[in-house]
Each structure stands twice: as C-alpha cells, then as structure tokens.
Amino acid sequence: MDQLVQQVRPHVPALLERDGNAAITRVQLREILRREGLTGGRNDRLSHVLHELRSDNTNKTRGTAR
C-alpha cells in the first residue's frame, strides 16, 4: 500500500488545484488510479491511501502556515 501512496502522491496537487478542494477525495483517487493504470485500488486499500495522502496535505498546510 505504501508503494501505491508513493505512485499516486505526485498527481494529487494538480487535482486539488483543478477541483479547488483542500483534501483528495475517493473519486479523485480512483481517477488517478484509472488514468495512470495503477492496480490495487480495492476499497479496503483506498481508505489507507486516502488517509496517508490527506495526512501529507495536512502536514504541508501546517508547515506553511507557521
């Protein structure tokens, strides 16, 4: 699952910018997986991936807010 997070992570900022939301959604994550042809997108795994990506986003936001 960590490998999936690493593969998806570079695509997240562009989607957040495009859609104007602060955190990645399940729909956006599925879009990345389909577009990039990545496997491993079962529902039980998506929750973990979303949590990791959202944690990244929260940490970056907190870091720049200081």
CHARMM internal coordinates of N, CA and C (Angstrom, degrees):
IC EDIT
DIST 1 N 1 CA 1.4487
DIST 1 CA 1 C 1.5243
ANGL 1 N 1 CA 1 C 111.44
DIST 1 C 2 N 1.3151
ANGL 1 CA 1 C 2 N 117.17
DIHE 1 N 1 CA 1 C 2 N -36.56
DIST 2 N 2 CA 1.4693
ANGL 1 C 2 N 2 CA 119.48
DIHE 1 CA 1 C 2 N 2 CA 179.15
DIST 2 CA 2 C 1.5228
ANGL 2 N 2 CA 2 C 111.29
DIHE 1 C 2 N 2 CA 2 C -62.48
DIST 2 C 3 N 1.3356
ANGL 2 CA 2 C 3 N 116.10
DIHE 2 N 2 CA 2 C 3 N -34.22
DIST 3 N 3 CA 1.4583
ANGL 2 C 3 N 3 CA 119.66
DIHE 2 CA 2 C 3 N 3 CA 177.84
DIST 3 CA 3 C 1.5347
ANGL 3 N 3 CA 3 C 109.71
DIHE 2 C 3 N 3 CA 3 C -65.39
DIST 3 C 4 N 1.3210
ANGL 3 CA 3 C 4 N 116.68
DIHE 3 N 3 CA 3 C 4 N -39.70
DIST 4 N 4 CA 1.4568
ANGL 3 C 4 N 4 CA 120.62
DIHE 3 CA 3 C 4 N 4 CA 178.16
DIST 4 CA 4 C 1.5307
ANGL 4 N 4 CA 4 C 110.65
DIHE 3 C 4 N 4 CA 4 C -62.98
DIST 4 C 5 N 1.3187
ANGL 4 CA 4 C 5 N 116.42
DIHE 4 N 4 CA 4 C 5 N -41.49
DIST 5 N 5 CA 1.4680
ANGL 4 C 5 N 5 CA 120.79
DIHE 4 CA 4 C 5 N 5 CA 176.96
DIST 5 CA 5 C 1.5295
ANGL 5 N 5 CA 5 C 109.54
DIHE 4 C 5 N 5 CA 5 C -59.14
DIST 5 C 6 N 1.3357
ANGL 5 CA 5 C 6 N 116.98
DIHE 5 N 5 CA 5 C 6 N -45.05
DIST 6 N 6 CA 1.4616
ANGL 5 C 6 N 6 CA 121.24
DIHE 5 CA 5 C 6 N 6 CA -179.13
DIST 6 CA 6 C 1.5296
ANGL 6 N 6 CA 6 C 111.75
DIHE 5 C 6 N 6 CA 6 C -63.76
DIST 6 C 7 N 1.3309
ANGL 6 CA 6 C 7 N 116.57
DIHE 6 N 6 CA 6 C 7 N -35.38
DIST 7 N 7 CA 1.4588
ANGL 6 C 7 N 7 CA 120.51
DIHE 6 CA 6 C 7 N 7 CA -179.22
DIST 7 CA 7 C 1.5324
ANGL 7 N 7 CA 7 C 111.47
DIHE 6 C 7 N 7 CA 7 C -73.14
DIST 7 C 8 N 1.3116
ANGL 7 CA 7 C 8 N 117.02
DIHE 7 N 7 CA 7 C 8 N -33.68
DIST 8 N 8 CA 1.4583
ANGL 7 C 8 N 8 CA 121.73
DIHE 7 CA 7 C 8 N 8 CA -176.06
DIST 8 CA 8 C 1.5293
ANGL 8 N 8 CA 8 C 111.69
DIHE 7 C 8 N 8 CA 8 C -84.00
DIST 8 C 9 N 1.3186
ANGL 8 CA 8 C 9 N 116.98
DIHE 8 N 8 CA 8 C 9 N -34.66
DIST 9 N 9 CA 1.4681
ANGL 8 C 9 N 9 CA 122.96
DIHE 8 CA 8 C 9 N 9 CA -172.59
DIST 9 CA 9 C 1.5343
ANGL 9 N 9 CA 9 C 115.00
DIHE 8 C 9 N 9 CA 9 C -47.11
DIST 9 C 10 N 1.3356
ANGL 9 CA 9 C 10 N 120.30
DIHE 9 N 9 CA 9 C 10 N -44.14
DIST 10 N 10 CA 1.4698
ANGL 9 C 10 N 10 CA 118.89
DIHE 9 CA 9 C 10 N 10 CA -177.83
DIST 10 CA 10 C 1.5373
ANGL 10 N 10 CA 10 C 114.25
DIHE 9 C 10 N 10 CA 10 C -64.91
DIST 10 C 11 N 1.3101
ANGL 10 CA 10 C 11 N 117.61
DIHE 10 N 10 CA 10 C 11 N -19.27
DIST 11 N 11 CA 1.4591
ANGL 10 C 11 N 11 CA 121.79
DIHE 10 CA 10 C 11 N 11 CA -176.49
DIST 11 CA 11 C 1.5291
ANGL 11 N 11 CA 11 C 112.83
DIHE 10 C 11 N 11 CA 11 C -91.04
DIST 11 C 12 N 1.3153
ANGL 11 CA 11 C 12 N 116.97
DIHE 11 N 11 CA 11 C 12 N -12.78
DIST 12 N 12 CA 1.4639
ANGL 11 C 12 N 12 CA 121.26
DIHE 11 CA 11 C 12 N 12 CA -174.07
DIST 12 CA 12 C 1.5341
ANGL 12 N 12 CA 12 C 112.97
DIHE 11 C 12 N 12 CA 12 C -66.83
DIST 12 C 13 N 1.3262
ANGL 12 CA 12 C 13 N 120.24
DIHE 12 N 12 CA 12 C 13 N -49.29
DIST 13 N 13 CA 1.4700
ANGL 12 C 13 N 13 CA 119.21
DIHE 12 CA 12 C 13 N 13 CA -176.20
DIST 13 CA 13 C 1.5349
ANGL 13 N 13 CA 13 C 113.86
DIHE 12 C 13 N 13 CA 13 C -55.51
DIST 13 C 14 N 1.3124
ANGL 13 CA 13 C 14 N 117.12
DIHE 13 N 13 CA 13 C 14 N -38.82
DIST 14 N 14 CA 1.4671
ANGL 13 C 14 N 14 CA 120.06
DIHE 13 CA 13 C 14 N 14 CA -179.01
DIST 14 CA 14 C 1.5267
ANGL 14 N 14 CA 14 C 110.95
DIHE 13 C 14 N 14 CA 14 C -64.61
DIST 14 C 15 N 1.3351
ANGL 14 CA 14 C 15 N 117.23
DIHE 14 N 14 CA 14 C 15 N -40.52
DIST 15 N 15 CA 1.4622
ANGL 14 C 15 N 15 CA 119.71
DIHE 14 CA 14 C 15 N 15 CA 178.96
DIST 15 CA 15 C 1.5193
ANGL 15 N 15 CA 15 C 111.56
DIHE 14 C 15 N 15 CA 15 C -69.67
DIST 15 C 16 N 1.3101
ANGL 15 CA 15 C 16 N 116.95
DIHE 15 N 15 CA 15 C 16 N -38.89
DIST 16 N 16 CA 1.4625
ANGL 15 C 16 N 16 CA 119.76
DIHE 15 CA 15 C 16 N 16 CA 178.19
DIST 16 CA 16 C 1.5274
ANGL 16 N 16 CA 16 C 109.99
DIHE 15 C 16 N 16 CA 16 C -63.02
DIST 16 C 17 N 1.3129
ANGL 16 CA 16 C 17 N 116.05
DIHE 16 N 16 CA 16 C 17 N -41.81
DIST 17 N 17 CA 1.4585
ANGL 16 C 17 N 17 CA 120.82
DIHE 16 CA 16 C 17 N 17 CA 178.03
DIST 17 CA 17 C 1.5232
ANGL 17 N 17 CA 17 C 110.77
DIHE 16 C 17 N 17 CA 17 C -64.19
DIST 17 C 18 N 1.3110
ANGL 17 CA 17 C 18 N 115.93
DIHE 17 N 17 CA 17 C 18 N -46.15
DIST 18 N 18 CA 1.4637
ANGL 17 C 18 N 18 CA 121.06
DIHE 17 CA 17 C 18 N 18 CA -177.54
DIST 18 CA 18 C 1.5212
ANGL 18 N 18 CA 18 C 112.24
DIHE 17 C 18 N 18 CA 18 C -61.83
DIST 18 C 19 N 1.3490
ANGL 18 CA 18 C 19 N 115.32
DIHE 18 N 18 CA 18 C 19 N -45.07
DIST 19 N 19 CA 1.4564
ANGL 18 C 19 N 19 CA 120.32
DIHE 18 CA 18 C 19 N 19 CA -173.89
DIST 19 CA 19 C 1.5278
ANGL 19 N 19 CA 19 C 113.05
DIHE 18 C 19 N 19 CA 19 C -92.16
DIST 19 C 20 N 1.3258
ANGL 19 CA 19 C 20 N 117.07
DIHE 19 N 19 CA 19 C 20 N -13.00
DIST 20 N 20 CA 1.4543
ANGL 19 C 20 N 20 CA 120.81
DIHE 19 CA 19 C 20 N 20 CA 176.39
DIST 20 CA 20 C 1.5154
ANGL 20 N 20 CA 20 C 115.39
DIHE 19 C 20 N 20 CA 20 C 73.39
DIST 20 C 21 N 1.3180
ANGL 20 CA 20 C 21 N 117.46
DIHE 20 N 20 CA 20 C 21 N 24.18
DIST 21 N 21 CA 1.4634
ANGL 20 C 21 N 21 CA 118.75
DIHE 20 CA 20 C 21 N 21 CA 176.60
DIST 21 CA 21 C 1.5234
ANGL 21 N 21 CA 21 C 110.86
DIHE 20 C 21 N 21 CA 21 C -107.13
DIST 21 C 22 N 1.3251
ANGL 21 CA 21 C 22 N 114.58
DIHE 21 N 21 CA 21 C 22 N 159.39
DIST 22 N 22 CA 1.4645
ANGL 21 C 22 N 22 CA 120.45
DIHE 21 CA 21 C 22 N 22 CA -174.51
DIST 22 CA 22 C 1.5234
ANGL 22 N 22 CA 22 C 113.15
DIHE 21 C 22 N 22 CA 22 C -83.08
DIST 22 C 23 N 1.3233
ANGL 22 CA 22 C 23 N 117.39
DIHE 22 N 22 CA 22 C 23 N -25.72
DIST 23 N 23 CA 1.4616
ANGL 22 C 23 N 23 CA 121.05
DIHE 22 CA 22 C 23 N 23 CA -177.94
DIST 23 CA 23 C 1.5233
ANGL 23 N 23 CA 23 C 109.43
DIHE 22 C 23 N 23 CA 23 C -135.22
DIST 23 C 24 N 1.3022
ANGL 23 CA 23 C 24 N 115.57
DIHE 23 N 23 CA 23 C 24 N 149.08
DIST 24 N 24 CA 1.4582
ANGL 23 C 24 N 24 CA 120.69
DIHE 23 CA 23 C 24 N 24 CA -179.43
DIST 24 CA 24 C 1.5290
ANGL 24 N 24 CA 24 C 110.50
DIHE 23 C 24 N 24 CA 24 C -67.18
DIST 24 C 25 N 1.3053
ANGL 24 CA 24 C 25 N 115.46
DIHE 24 N 24 CA 24 C 25 N 143.29
DIST 25 N 25 CA 1.4602
ANGL 24 C 25 N 25 CA 121.02
DIHE 24 CA 24 C 25 N 25 CA 178.85
DIST 25 CA 25 C 1.5229
ANGL 25 N 25 CA 25 C 109.15
DIHE 24 C 25 N 25 CA 25 C -104.32
DIST 25 C 26 N 1.3136
ANGL 25 CA 25 C 26 N 115.95
DIHE 25 N 25 CA 25 C 26 N 166.68
DIST 26 N 26 CA 1.4649
ANGL 25 C 26 N 26 CA 121.72
DIHE 25 CA 25 C 26 N 26 CA 177.36
DIST 26 CA 26 C 1.5357
ANGL 26 N 26 CA 26 C 110.14
DIHE 25 C 26 N 26 CA 26 C -60.34
DIST 26 C 27 N 1.3168
ANGL 26 CA 26 C 27 N 116.20
DIHE 26 N 26 CA 26 C 27 N -40.43
DIST 27 N 27 CA 1.4687
ANGL 26 C 27 N 27 CA 120.76
DIHE 26 CA 26 C 27 N 27 CA -179.99
DIST 27 CA 27 C 1.5294
ANGL 27 N 27 CA 27 C 110.35
DIHE 26 C 27 N 27 CA 27 C -62.47
DIST 27 C 28 N 1.3220
ANGL 27 CA 27 C 28 N 116.68
DIHE 27 N 27 CA 27 C 28 N -44.10
DIST 28 N 28 CA 1.4668
ANGL 27 C 28 N 28 CA 120.25
DIHE 27 CA 27 C 28 N 28 CA 178.54
DIST 28 CA 28 C 1.5257
ANGL 28 N 28 CA 28 C 111.04
DIHE 27 C 28 N 28 CA 28 C -64.18
DIST 28 C 29 N 1.3235
ANGL 28 CA 28 C 29 N 116.51
DIHE 28 N 28 CA 28 C 29 N -40.60
DIST 29 N 29 CA 1.4596
ANGL 28 C 29 N 29 CA 120.41
DIHE 28 CA 28 C 29 N 29 CA 178.96
DIST 29 CA 29 C 1.5281
ANGL 29 N 29 CA 29 C 110.14
DIHE 28 C 29 N 29 CA 29 C -62.03
DIST 29 C 30 N 1.3079
ANGL 29 CA 29 C 30 N 117.13
DIHE 29 N 29 CA 29 C 30 N -45.01
DIST 30 N 30 CA 1.4695
ANGL 29 C 30 N 30 CA 120.45
DIHE 29 CA 29 C 30 N 30 CA 178.23
DIST 30 CA 30 C 1.5326
ANGL 30 N 30 CA 30 C 110.48
DIHE 29 C 30 N 30 CA 30 C -62.10
DIST 30 C 31 N 1.3203
ANGL 30 CA 30 C 31 N 117.26
DIHE 30 N 30 CA 30 C 31 N -37.47
DIST 31 N 31 CA 1.4593
ANGL 30 C 31 N 31 CA 121.33
DIHE 30 CA 30 C 31 N 31 CA 178.02
DIST 31 CA 31 C 1.5323
ANGL 31 N 31 CA 31 C 110.52
DIHE 30 C 31 N 31 CA 31 C -60.18
DIST 31 C 32 N 1.3192
ANGL 31 CA 31 C 32 N 116.42
DIHE 31 N 31 CA 31 C 32 N -46.11
DIST 32 N 32 CA 1.4676
ANGL 31 C 32 N 32 CA 120.78
DIHE 31 CA 31 C 32 N 32 CA 178.61
DIST 32 CA 32 C 1.5178
ANGL 32 N 32 CA 32 C 110.23
DIHE 31 C 32 N 32 CA 32 C -61.08
DIST 32 C 33 N 1.3248
ANGL 32 CA 32 C 33 N 116.66
DIHE 32 N 32 CA 32 C 33 N -46.86
DIST 33 N 33 CA 1.4689
ANGL 32 C 33 N 33 CA 120.70
DIHE 32 CA 32 C 33 N 33 CA -178.41
DIST 33 CA 33 C 1.5216
ANGL 33 N 33 CA 33 C 111.03
DIHE 32 C 33 N 33 CA 33 C -58.98
DIST 33 C 34 N 1.3321
ANGL 33 CA 33 C 34 N 116.70
DIHE 33 N 33 CA 33 C 34 N -45.31
DIST 34 N 34 CA 1.4696
ANGL 33 C 34 N 34 CA 120.01
DIHE 33 CA 33 C 34 N 34 CA 179.39
DIST 34 CA 34 C 1.5234
ANGL 34 N 34 CA 34 C 111.44
DIHE 33 C 34 N 34 CA 34 C -65.45
DIST 34 C 35 N 1.3219
ANGL 34 CA 34 C 35 N 116.63
DIHE 34 N 34 CA 34 C 35 N -48.34
DIST 35 N 35 CA 1.4531
ANGL 34 C 35 N 35 CA 121.15
DIHE 34 CA 34 C 35 N 35 CA -175.97
DIST 35 CA 35 C 1.5305
ANGL 35 N 35 CA 35 C 112.05
DIHE 34 C 35 N 35 CA 35 C -61.59
DIST 35 C 36 N 1.3273
ANGL 35 CA 35 C 36 N 115.94
DIHE 35 N 35 CA 35 C 36 N -39.78
DIST 36 N 36 CA 1.4702
ANGL 35 C 36 N 36 CA 120.62
DIHE 35 CA 35 C 36 N 36 CA -177.41
DIST 36 CA 36 C 1.5199
ANGL 36 N 36 CA 36 C 113.17
DIHE 35 C 36 N 36 CA 36 C -89.78
DIST 36 C 37 N 1.3260
ANGL 36 CA 36 C 37 N 117.06
DIHE 36 N 36 CA 36 C 37 N -3.51
DIST 37 N 37 CA 1.4621
ANGL 36 C 37 N 37 CA 120.77
DIHE 36 CA 36 C 37 N 37 CA 179.56
DIST 37 CA 37 C 1.5157
ANGL 37 N 37 CA 37 C 113.33
DIHE 36 C 37 N 37 CA 37 C 68.15
DIST 37 C 38 N 1.3362
ANGL 37 CA 37 C 38 N 116.34
DIHE 37 N 37 CA 37 C 38 N 29.84
DIST 38 N 38 CA 1.4688
ANGL 37 C 38 N 38 CA 120.78
DIHE 37 CA 37 C 38 N 38 CA -178.39
DIST 38 CA 38 C 1.5236
ANGL 38 N 38 CA 38 C 109.79
DIHE 37 C 38 N 38 CA 38 C -85.53
DIST 38 C 39 N 1.3143
ANGL 38 CA 38 C 39 N 115.44
DIHE 38 N 38 CA 38 C 39 N 142.89
DIST 39 N 39 CA 1.4569
ANGL 38 C 39 N 39 CA 120.54
DIHE 38 CA 38 C 39 N 39 CA 178.94
DIST 39 CA 39 C 1.5225
ANGL 39 N 39 CA 39 C 109.78
DIHE 38 C 39 N 39 CA 39 C -103.53
DIST 39 C 40 N 1.3108
ANGL 39 CA 39 C 40 N 115.58
DIHE 39 N 39 CA 39 C 40 N 170.55
DIST 40 N 40 CA 1.4559
ANGL 39 C 40 N 40 CA 120.64
DIHE 39 CA 39 C 40 N 40 CA 177.11
DIST 40 CA 40 C 1.5131
ANGL 40 N 40 CA 40 C 113.10
DIHE 39 C 40 N 40 CA 40 C 95.54
DIST 40 C 41 N 1.3303
ANGL 40 CA 40 C 41 N 117.50
DIHE 40 N 40 CA 40 C 41 N 19.47
DIST 41 N 41 CA 1.4454
ANGL 40 C 41 N 41 CA 120.97
DIHE 40 CA 40 C 41 N 41 CA -175.94
DIST 41 CA 41 C 1.5172
ANGL 41 N 41 CA 41 C 114.89
DIHE 40 C 41 N 41 CA 41 C -91.91
DIST 41 C 42 N 1.3269
ANGL 41 CA 41 C 42 N 116.78
DIHE 41 N 41 CA 41 C 42 N 41.40
DIST 42 N 42 CA 1.4620
ANGL 41 C 42 N 42 CA 119.15
DIHE 41 CA 41 C 42 N 42 CA 176.43
DIST 42 CA 42 C 1.5230
ANGL 42 N 42 CA 42 C 109.35
DIHE 41 C 42 N 42 CA 42 C -73.11
DIST 42 C 43 N 1.3268
ANGL 42 CA 42 C 43 N 115.91
DIHE 42 N 42 CA 42 C 43 N 154.21
DIST 43 N 43 CA 1.4668
ANGL 42 C 43 N 43 CA 121.19
DIHE 42 CA 42 C 43 N 43 CA -175.32
DIST 43 CA 43 C 1.5245
ANGL 43 N 43 CA 43 C 113.57
DIHE 42 C 43 N 43 CA 43 C -55.03
DIST 43 C 44 N 1.3280
ANGL 43 CA 43 C 44 N 117.81
DIHE 43 N 43 CA 43 C 44 N -41.34
DIST 44 N 44 CA 1.4650
ANGL 43 C 44 N 44 CA 119.66
DIHE 43 CA 43 C 44 N 44 CA -178.74
DIST 44 CA 44 C 1.5254
ANGL 44 N 44 CA 44 C 111.18
DIHE 43 C 44 N 44 CA 44 C -65.63
DIST 44 C 45 N 1.3070
ANGL 44 CA 44 C 45 N 117.90
DIHE 44 N 44 CA 44 C 45 N -31.93
DIST 45 N 45 CA 1.4633
ANGL 44 C 45 N 45 CA 121.65
DIHE 44 CA 44 C 45 N 45 CA 178.38
DIST 45 CA 45 C 1.5210
ANGL 45 N 45 CA 45 C 111.86
DIHE 44 C 45 N 45 CA 45 C -79.25
DIST 45 C 46 N 1.3190
ANGL 45 CA 45 C 46 N 116.77
DIHE 45 N 45 CA 45 C 46 N -34.49
DIST 46 N 46 CA 1.4599
ANGL 45 C 46 N 46 CA 120.06
DIHE 45 CA 45 C 46 N 46 CA -177.74
DIST 46 CA 46 C 1.5188
ANGL 46 N 46 CA 46 C 111.42
DIHE 45 C 46 N 46 CA 46 C -60.20
DIST 46 C 47 N 1.3039
ANGL 46 CA 46 C 47 N 117.32
DIHE 46 N 46 CA 46 C 47 N -37.25
DIST 47 N 47 CA 1.4632
ANGL 46 C 47 N 47 CA 120.46
DIHE 46 CA 46 C 47 N 47 CA 179.81
DIST 47 CA 47 C 1.5233
ANGL 47 N 47 CA 47 C 110.62
DIHE 46 C 47 N 47 CA 47 C -60.38
DIST 47 C 48 N 1.3137
ANGL 47 CA 47 C 48 N 116.77
DIHE 47 N 47 CA 47 C 48 N -43.96
DIST 48 N 48 CA 1.4700
ANGL 47 C 48 N 48 CA 120.93
DIHE 47 CA 47 C 48 N 48 CA 179.12
DIST 48 CA 48 C 1.5294
ANGL 48 N 48 CA 48 C 110.30
DIHE 47 C 48 N 48 CA 48 C -65.38
DIST 48 C 49 N 1.3279
ANGL 48 CA 48 C 49 N 116.61
DIHE 48 N 48 CA 48 C 49 N -45.07
DIST 49 N 49 CA 1.4678
ANGL 48 C 49 N 49 CA 120.98
DIHE 48 CA 48 C 49 N 49 CA -179.04
DIST 49 CA 49 C 1.5230
ANGL 49 N 49 CA 49 C 109.72
DIHE 48 C 49 N 49 CA 49 C -62.24
DIST 49 C 50 N 1.3193
ANGL 49 CA 49 C 50 N 117.32
DIHE 49 N 49 CA 49 C 50 N -45.06
DIST 50 N 50 CA 1.4669
ANGL 49 C 50 N 50 CA 121.17
DIHE 49 CA 49 C 50 N 50 CA 178.52
DIST 50 CA 50 C 1.5225
ANGL 50 N 50 CA 50 C 110.95
DIHE 49 C 50 N 50 CA 50 C -60.00
DIST 50 C 51 N 1.3200
ANGL 50 CA 50 C 51 N 116.64
DIHE 50 N 50 CA 50 C 51 N -43.79
DIST 51 N 51 CA 1.4663
ANGL 50 C 51 N 51 CA 120.75
DIHE 50 CA 50 C 51 N 51 CA 179.50
DIST 51 CA 51 C 1.5325
ANGL 51 N 51 CA 51 C 110.50
DIHE 50 C 51 N 51 CA 51 C -59.35
DIST 51 C 52 N 1.3211
ANGL 51 CA 51 C 52 N 116.42
DIHE 51 N 51 CA 51 C 52 N -46.07
DIST 52 N 52 CA 1.4694
ANGL 51 C 52 N 52 CA 120.37
DIHE 51 CA 51 C 52 N 52 CA -179.34
DIST 52 CA 52 C 1.5329
ANGL 52 N 52 CA 52 C 111.52
DIHE 51 C 52 N 52 CA 52 C -63.77
DIST 52 C 53 N 1.3274
ANGL 52 CA 52 C 53 N 116.07
DIHE 52 N 52 CA 52 C 53 N -44.76
DIST 53 N 53 CA 1.4611
ANGL 52 C 53 N 53 CA 119.64
DIHE 52 CA 52 C 53 N 53 CA -178.70
DIST 53 CA 53 C 1.5213
ANGL 53 N 53 CA 53 C 111.47
DIHE 52 C 53 N 53 CA 53 C -67.17
DIST 53 C 54 N 1.3144
ANGL 53 CA 53 C 54 N 116.58
DIHE 53 N 53 CA 53 C 54 N -38.60
DIST 54 N 54 CA 1.4640
ANGL 53 C 54 N 54 CA 119.85
DIHE 53 CA 53 C 54 N 54 CA 178.25
DIST 54 CA 54 C 1.5184
ANGL 54 N 54 CA 54 C 110.75
DIHE 53 C 54 N 54 CA 54 C -68.26
DIST 54 C 55 N 1.3206
ANGL 54 CA 54 C 55 N 117.22
DIHE 54 N 54 CA 54 C 55 N -35.73
DIST 55 N 55 CA 1.4673
ANGL 54 C 55 N 55 CA 120.75
DIHE 54 CA 54 C 55 N 55 CA 176.55
DIST 55 CA 55 C 1.5194
ANGL 55 N 55 CA 55 C 110.39
DIHE 54 C 55 N 55 CA 55 C -63.19
DIST 55 C 56 N 1.3270
ANGL 55 CA 55 C 56 N 116.37
DIHE 55 N 55 CA 55 C 56 N -41.28
DIST 56 N 56 CA 1.4720
ANGL 55 C 56 N 56 CA 120.92
DIHE 55 CA 55 C 56 N 56 CA 176.26
DIST 56 CA 56 C 1.5150
ANGL 56 N 56 CA 56 C 110.12
DIHE 55 C 56 N 56 CA 56 C -57.70
DIST 56 C 57 N 1.3009
ANGL 56 CA 56 C 57 N 116.20
DIHE 56 N 56 CA 56 C 57 N -47.31
DIST 57 N 57 CA 1.4620
ANGL 56 C 57 N 57 CA 121.81
DIHE 56 CA 56 C 57 N 57 CA -176.97
DIST 57 CA 57 C 1.5244
ANGL 57 N 57 CA 57 C 110.61
DIHE 56 C 57 N 57 CA 57 C -64.59
DIST 57 C 58 N 1.3176
ANGL 57 CA 57 C 58 N 117.78
DIHE 57 N 57 CA 57 C 58 N -40.84
DIST 58 N 58 CA 1.4637
ANGL 57 C 58 N 58 CA 122.03
DIHE 57 CA 57 C 58 N 58 CA 179.26
DIST 58 CA 58 C 1.5230
ANGL 58 N 58 CA 58 C 110.22
DIHE 57 C 58 N 58 CA 58 C -64.62
DIST 58 C 59 N 1.3159
ANGL 58 CA 58 C 59 N 117.26
DIHE 58 N 58 CA 58 C 59 N -43.36
DIST 59 N 59 CA 1.4569
ANGL 58 C 59 N 59 CA 120.93
DIHE 58 CA 58 C 59 N 59 CA -179.82
DIST 59 CA 59 C 1.5233
ANGL 59 N 59 CA 59 C 111.28
DIHE 58 C 59 N 59 CA 59 C -64.16
DIST 59 C 60 N 1.3256
ANGL 59 CA 59 C 60 N 117.69
DIHE 59 N 59 CA 59 C 60 N -40.75
DIST 60 N 60 CA 1.4641
ANGL 59 C 60 N 60 CA 120.72
DIHE 59 CA 59 C 60 N 60 CA 179.05
DIST 60 CA 60 C 1.5158
ANGL 60 N 60 CA 60 C 110.70
DIHE 59 C 60 N 60 CA 60 C -66.63
DIST 60 C 61 N 1.3278
ANGL 60 CA 60 C 61 N 116.69
DIHE 60 N 60 CA 60 C 61 N -40.17
DIST 61 N 61 CA 1.4602
ANGL 60 C 61 N 61 CA 120.35
DIHE 60 CA 60 C 61 N 61 CA 179.57
DIST 61 CA 61 C 1.5086
ANGL 61 N 61 CA 61 C 110.38
DIHE 60 C 61 N 61 CA 61 C -64.62
DIST 61 C 62 N 1.3131
ANGL 61 CA 61 C 62 N 116.87
DIHE 61 N 61 CA 61 C 62 N -44.38
DIST 62 N 62 CA 1.4569
ANGL 61 C 62 N 62 CA 120.43
DIHE 61 CA 61 C 62 N 62 CA 179.06
DIST 62 CA 62 C 1.5222
ANGL 62 N 62 CA 62 C 111.01
DIHE 61 C 62 N 62 CA 62 C -64.28
DIST 62 C 63 N 1.3376
ANGL 62 CA 62 C 63 N 116.16
DIHE 62 N 62 CA 62 C 63 N -38.84
DIST 63 N 63 CA 1.4588
ANGL 62 C 63 N 63 CA 120.17
DIHE 62 CA 62 C 63 N 63 CA -178.22
DIST 63 CA 63 C 1.5133
ANGL 63 N 63 CA 63 C 112.79
DIHE 62 C 63 N 63 CA 63 C -65.94
DIST 63 C 64 N 1.3182
ANGL 63 CA 63 C 64 N 117.15
DIHE 63 N 63 CA 63 C 64 N -35.42
DIST 64 N 64 CA 1.4506
ANGL 63 C 64 N 64 CA 119.54
DIHE 63 CA 63 C 64 N 64 CA -178.20
DIST 64 CA 64 C 1.5149
ANGL 64 N 64 CA 64 C 112.38
DIHE 63 C 64 N 64 CA 64 C -86.20
DIST 64 C 65 N 1.3160
ANGL 64 CA 64 C 65 N 117.87
DIHE 64 N 64 CA 64 C 65 N -14.47
DIST 65 N 65 CA 1.4494
ANGL 64 C 65 N 65 CA 121.49
DIHE 64 CA 64 C 65 N 65 CA -178.44
DIST 65 CA 65 C 1.5254
ANGL 65 N 65 CA 65 C 112.60
DIHE 64 C 65 N 65 CA 65 C -81.25
DIST 65 C 66 N 1.3089
ANGL 65 CA 65 C 66 N 116.40
DIHE 65 N 65 CA 65 C 66 N -13.65
DIST 66 N 66 CA 1.4668
ANGL 65 C 66 N 66 CA 119.71
DIHE 65 CA 65 C 66 N 66 CA -176.87
DIST 66 CA 66 C 1.4823
ANGL 66 N 66 CA 66 C 113.23
DIHE 65 C 66 N 66 CA 66 C -72.83
END
COOR INIT
IC SEED 1 N 1 CA 1 C
IC BUILD
